[in-house]
Amino acid sequence: MNADTWPFSDQPNLAVVANRKIIVEQAWIAYVSHDLDDGGWQFHVESEELIEKNAAVVSLENVLECDPTIALLADLPLGWHAWRSSKTAAWQRARTTVDQA
């Protein structure tokens, strides 16, 4: 993907946190957060807490290559999250509350 078509304002090599299943097993992404405190991105699979043993630090570009639908979330504001109920479901968005952070 070249700079003209890159959908995010963050650089492709930005380090993000993702569940290993997304990278290794091509599992679908169920939940995405764009953290208010540090601007970081997190990518989660359905029904599995992201803990150290199943987390990977990868580039934003790696995650986009695994699931191009996250390009639809490129404009997700800081402090917001998005989720979907299946791989083909539409992304839903909401501001992250203190309880969810």
N, CA and C atoms as a LAMMPS dump frame, in Angstrom:
ITEM: TIMESTEP
0
ITEM: NUMBER OF ATOMS
303
ITEM: BOX BOUNDS ff ff ff
-5.0000000000000000e+02 5.0000000000000000e+02
-5.0000000000000000e+02 5.0000000000000000e+02
-5.0000000000000000e+02 5.0000000000000000e+02
ITEM: ATOMS id mol type element x y z
1 1 1 N 0.851 -1.169 0
2 1 2 C 0 0 0
3 1 3 C 0.899 1.235 0
4 2 1 N 0.615 2.159 -0.893
5 2 2 C 1.461 3.345 -0.969
6 2 3 C 0.881 4.487 -0.139
7 3 1 N 1.657 5.536 0.013
8 3 2 C 1.268 6.673 0.855
9 3 3 C -0.012 7.342 0.367
10 4 1 N -0.283 7.279 -0.93
11 4 2 C -1.488 7.911 -1.47
12 4 3 C -2.771 7.179 -1.07
13 5 1 N -2.669 5.893 -0.794
14 5 2 C -3.861 5.124 -0.446
15 5 3 C -3.918 4.72 1.022
16 6 1 N -2.935 5.108 1.808
17 6 2 C -2.919 4.76 3.227
18 6 3 C -4.061 5.497 3.928
19 7 1 N -4.985 4.787 4.585
20 7 2 C -6.179 5.428 5.123
21 7 3 C -6.017 6.106 6.49
22 8 1 N -4.997 5.74 7.239
23 8 2 C -4.836 6.248 8.604
24 8 3 C -3.984 7.51 8.64
25 9 1 N -4.225 8.353 9.648
26 9 2 C -3.341 9.503 9.859
27 9 3 C -2.052 9.053 10.544
28 10 1 N -2.109 7.92 11.258
29 10 2 C -0.909 7.337 11.857
30 10 3 C -0.083 6.653 10.767
31 11 1 N 1.201 6.575 10.997
32 11 2 C 2.115 5.947 10.036
33 11 3 C 1.896 4.435 9.971
34 12 1 N 2.162 3.814 8.836
35 12 2 C 2.002 2.359 8.7
36 12 3 C 2.837 1.56 9.705
37 13 1 N 3.987 2.091 10.093
38 13 2 C 4.863 1.351 11.012
39 13 3 C 4.56 1.623 12.485
40 14 1 N 3.446 2.307 12.774
41 14 2 C 3.058 2.547 14.165
42 14 3 C 2.888 1.214 14.885
43 15 1 N 3.502 1.07 16.046
44 15 2 C 3.347 -0.147 16.841
45 15 3 C 1.969 -0.154 17.496
46 16 1 N 1.255 -1.256 17.322
47 16 2 C -0.071 -1.427 17.907
48 16 3 C -0.106 -2.766 18.636
49 17 1 N -1.12 -2.952 19.46
50 17 2 C -1.287 -4.193 20.197
51 17 3 C -2.431 -4.973 19.567
52 18 1 N -2.174 -6.233 19.27
53 18 2 C -3.191 -7.088 18.664
54 18 3 C -3.152 -8.473 19.292
55 19 1 N -4.283 -9.115 19.312
56 19 2 C -4.323 -10.502 19.73
57 19 3 C -3.528 -11.321 18.709
58 20 1 N -2.695 -12.225 19.181
59 20 2 C -1.865 -13.05 18.293
60 20 3 C -2.692 -13.821 17.261
61 21 1 N -3.902 -14.185 17.617
62 21 2 C -4.745 -14.961 16.699
63 21 3 C -5.029 -14.182 15.417
64 22 1 N -5.081 -12.864 15.509
65 22 2 C -5.313 -12.038 14.325
66 22 3 C -4.142 -12.169 13.367
67 23 1 N -2.953 -12.149 13.895
68 23 2 C -1.74 -12.18 13.078
69 23 3 C -1.396 -13.591 12.628
70 24 1 N -1.463 -14.547 13.529
71 24 2 C -1.02 -15.912 13.245
72 24 3 C -2.104 -16.751 12.569
73 25 1 N -3.342 -16.621 13.039
74 25 2 C -4.423 -17.479 12.549
75 25 3 C -5.409 -16.751 11.637
76 26 1 N -5.162 -15.484 11.379
77 26 2 C -6.076 -14.674 10.571
78 26 3 C -7.48 -14.631 11.168
79 27 1 N -7.565 -14.645 12.509
80 27 2 C -8.864 -14.536 13.183
81 27 3 C -9.467 -13.162 12.892
82 28 1 N -10.768 -13.081 12.865
83 28 2 C -11.414 -11.808 12.571
84 28 3 C -11.392 -10.891 13.791
85 29 1 N -11.327 -9.624 13.513
86 29 2 C -11.244 -8.604 14.563
87 29 3 C -12.653 -8.243 14.993
88 30 1 N -12.913 -8.366 16.291
89 30 2 C -14.242 -8.1 16.838
90 30 3 C -14.322 -6.743 17.538
91 31 1 N -13.184 -6.241 18.017
92 31 2 C -13.19 -5.023 18.823
93 31 3 C -11.902 -4.247 18.562
94 32 1 N -12.034 -2.937 18.409
95 32 2 C -10.888 -2.047 18.183
96 32 3 C -11.019 -0.865 19.125
97 33 1 N -9.915 -0.481 19.737
98 33 2 C -9.942 0.743 20.543
99 33 3 C -8.832 1.681 20.082
100 34 1 N -9.14 2.963 20.15
101 34 2 C -8.174 4.023 19.841
102 34 3 C -8.045 4.819 21.132
103 35 1 N -7.004 4.507 21.882
104 35 2 C -6.872 4.963 23.262
105 35 3 C -6.655 6.465 23.392
106 36 1 N -7.392 7.057 24.323
107 36 2 C -7.321 8.49 24.565
108 36 3 C -5.99 8.888 25.196
109 37 1 N -5.481 8.067 26.111
110 37 2 C -4.289 8.458 26.871
111 37 3 C -3.012 8.509 26.045
112 38 1 N -2.852 7.585 25.102
113 38 2 C -1.591 7.555 24.356
114 38 3 C -1.776 7.477 22.835
115 39 1 N -3.018 7.49 22.372
116 39 2 C -3.275 7.412 20.942
117 39 3 C -3.053 6.034 20.354
118 40 1 N -2.813 5.053 21.214
119 40 2 C -2.542 3.696 20.753
120 40 3 C -3.786 3.009 20.22
121 41 1 N -3.55 2.034 19.382
122 41 2 C -4.61 1.204 18.825
123 41 3 C -4.502 -0.188 19.419
124 42 1 N -5.661 -0.815 19.693
125 42 2 C -5.709 -2.198 20.15
126 42 3 C -6.724 -2.949 19.298
127 43 1 N -6.384 -4.2 18.967
128 43 2 C -7.229 -5.037 18.12
129 43 3 C -7.474 -6.363 18.829
130 44 1 N -8.747 -6.677 19.025
131 44 2 C -9.129 -7.848 19.819
132 44 3 C -9.98 -8.812 19.001
133 45 1 N -9.926 -10.082 19.389
134 45 2 C -10.808 -11.089 18.81
135 45 3 C -12.032 -11.23 19.709
136 46 1 N -13.008 -11.951 19.22
137 46 2 C -14.245 -12.149 19.976
138 46 3 C -14.009 -13.027 21.196
139 47 1 N -14.552 -12.621 22.325
140 47 2 C -14.616 -13.438 23.544
141 47 3 C -13.274 -13.909 24.09
142 48 1 N -12.251 -13.117 23.948
143 48 2 C -10.982 -13.483 24.566
144 48 3 C -10.305 -12.219 25.068
145 49 1 N -10.044 -12.195 26.363
146 49 2 C -9.38 -11.045 26.951
147 49 3 C -7.955 -10.942 26.406
148 50 1 N -7.533 -9.724 26.126
149 50 2 C -6.169 -9.523 25.628
150 50 3 C -5.238 -9.425 26.834
151 51 1 N -4.516 -10.512 27.067
152 51 2 C -3.53 -10.546 28.146
153 51 3 C -2.161 -10.756 27.525
154 52 1 N -1.137 -10.573 28.326
155 52 2 C 0.23 -10.579 27.804
156 52 3 C 0.56 -11.819 26.977
157 53 1 N 0.127 -12.987 27.406
158 53 2 C 0.508 -14.216 26.695
159 53 3 C -0.129 -14.327 25.308
160 54 1 N -1.241 -13.634 25.064
161 54 2 C -1.843 -13.713 23.733
162 54 3 C -1.807 -12.388 22.987
163 55 1 N -0.958 -11.471 23.451
164 55 2 C -0.817 -10.165 22.8
165 55 3 C 0.446 -10.13 21.952
166 56 1 N 0.366 -9.368 20.883
167 56 2 C 1.524 -9.153 20.02
168 56 3 C 1.626 -7.668 19.713
169 57 1 N 2.841 -7.181 19.633
170 57 2 C 3.076 -5.81 19.194
171 57 3 C 3.499 -5.905 17.735
172 58 1 N 2.686 -5.335 16.875
173 58 2 C 2.905 -5.389 15.43
174 58 3 C 2.662 -4.006 14.854
175 59 1 N 2.901 -3.852 13.575
176 59 2 C 2.641 -2.556 12.954
177 59 3 C 1.162 -2.439 12.564
178 60 1 N 0.699 -1.217 12.501
179 60 2 C -0.665 -0.959 12.043
180 60 3 C -0.864 -1.541 10.648
181 61 1 N 0.161 -1.443 9.824
182 61 2 C 0.094 -1.994 8.473
183 61 3 C -0.11 -3.507 8.501
184 62 1 N 0.545 -4.211 9.437
185 62 2 C 0.355 -5.665 9.556
186 62 3 C -1.101 -6.005 9.838
187 63 1 N -1.719 -5.25 10.726
188 63 2 C -3.11 -5.52 11.068
189 63 3 C -4.011 -5.229 9.874
190 64 1 N -3.758 -4.144 9.18
191 64 2 C -4.552 -3.803 8.001
192 64 3 C -4.423 -4.883 6.926
193 65 1 N -3.251 -5.456 6.78
194 65 2 C -3.061 -6.543 5.819
195 65 3 C -3.866 -7.779 6.209
196 66 1 N -3.983 -8.029 7.519
197 66 2 C -4.76 -9.172 8.005
198 66 3 C -6.254 -8.946 7.848
199 67 1 N -6.688 -7.71 8.023
200 67 2 C -8.118 -7.4 7.934
201 67 3 C -8.318 -6.008 7.344
202 68 1 N -8.468 -5.925 6.039
203 68 2 C -8.619 -4.625 5.379
204 68 3 C -9.839 -3.823 5.824
205 69 1 N -10.814 -4.465 6.479
206 69 2 C -11.998 -3.71 6.905
207 69 3 C -11.685 -2.686 7.983
208 70 1 N -10.54 -2.817 8.645
209 70 2 C -10.226 -1.803 9.663
210 70 3 C -9.935 -0.449 9.033
211 71 1 N -9.741 -0.398 7.729
212 71 2 C -9.594 0.899 7.049
213 71 3 C -10.837 1.757 7.268
214 72 1 N -11.978 1.11 7.476
215 72 2 C -13.215 1.835 7.751
216 72 3 C -13.169 2.557 9.098
217 73 1 N -12.197 2.2 9.934
218 73 2 C -12.061 2.8 11.264
219 73 3 C -10.926 3.806 11.332
220 74 1 N -10.343 4.139 10.198
221 74 2 C -9.19 5.048 10.176
222 74 3 C -9.504 6.395 10.812
223 75 1 N -10.759 6.808 10.774
224 75 2 C -11.146 8.094 11.364
225 75 3 C -11.719 7.954 12.775
226 76 1 N -11.539 6.77 13.4
227 76 2 C -12.036 6.559 14.758
228 76 3 C -11.323 7.537 15.7
229 77 1 N -12.076 8.407 16.367
230 77 2 C -11.429 9.421 17.213
231 77 3 C -10.707 8.812 18.415
232 78 1 N -9.779 9.551 18.95
233 78 2 C -9.134 9.157 20.2
234 78 3 C -10.208 9.007 21.267
235 79 1 N -10.082 7.976 22.088
236 79 2 C -11.048 7.751 23.151
237 79 3 C -12.326 7.065 22.693
238 80 1 N -12.308 6.477 21.518
239 80 2 C -13.463 5.76 20.994
240 80 3 C -13.09 4.301 20.748
241 81 1 N -14.109 3.476 20.583
242 81 2 C -13.909 2.074 20.25
243 81 3 C -14.959 1.66 19.222
244 82 1 N -14.699 0.538 18.584
245 82 2 C -15.62 -0.007 17.588
246 82 3 C -15.705 -1.515 17.786
247 83 1 N -16.851 -2.078 17.42
248 83 2 C -17.058 -3.503 17.574
249 83 3 C -18.006 -3.992 16.481
250 84 1 N -17.996 -5.293 16.31
251 84 2 C -18.932 -5.933 15.384
252 84 3 C -19.207 -7.344 15.886
253 85 1 N -20.339 -7.899 15.488
254 85 2 C -20.768 -9.201 15.994
255 85 3 C -20.288 -10.373 15.144
256 86 1 N -19.813 -10.085 13.933
257 86 2 C -19.265 -11.131 13.077
258 86 3 C -18.304 -10.486 12.08
259 87 1 N -17.587 -11.308 11.369
260 87 2 C -16.599 -10.796 10.408
261 87 3 C -17.243 -9.939 9.325
262 88 1 N -18.485 -10.22 8.986
263 88 2 C -19.153 -9.48 7.915
264 88 3 C -20.117 -8.409 8.42
265 89 1 N -20.272 -8.302 9.727
266 89 2 C -21.186 -7.297 10.295
267 89 3 C -20.585 -5.893 10.158
268 90 1 N -21.45 -4.918 10.155
269 90 2 C -21.001 -3.519 10.105
270 90 3 C -20.354 -3.135 11.429
271 91 1 N -19.366 -2.258 11.351
272 91 2 C -18.72 -1.742 12.556
273 91 3 C -19.669 -0.783 13.262
274 92 1 N -19.753 -0.906 14.58
275 92 2 C -20.485 0.018 15.442
276 92 3 C -19.439 0.829 16.189
277 93 1 N -19.762 2.077 16.534
278 93 2 C -18.789 2.951 17.202
279 93 3 C -19.405 3.635 18.407
280 94 1 N -18.564 3.91 19.402
281 94 2 C -19.016 4.666 20.573
282 94 3 C -17.798 5.237 21.292
283 95 1 N -18.049 6.294 22.03
284 95 2 C -17.005 6.857 22.894
285 95 3 C -16.746 5.861 24.022
286 96 1 N -15.488 5.668 24.359
287 96 2 C -15.125 4.764 25.452
288 96 3 C -15.399 5.455 26.775
289 97 1 N -16.102 4.76 27.65
290 97 2 C -16.39 5.305 28.978
291 97 3 C -15.287 4.891 29.937
292 98 1 N -15.279 5.478 31.116
293 98 2 C -14.271 5.153 32.122
294 98 3 C -14.325 3.668 32.463
295 99 1 N -15.526 3.081 32.499
296 99 2 C -15.679 1.658 32.822
297 99 3 C -15.02 0.759 31.784
298 100 1 N -14.964 1.206 30.534
299 100 2 C -14.42 0.383 29.453
300 100 3 C -12.923 0.572 29.278
301 101 1 N -12.378 1.654 29.791
302 101 2 C -10.963 1.983 29.567
303 101 3 C -10.057 1.038 30.325
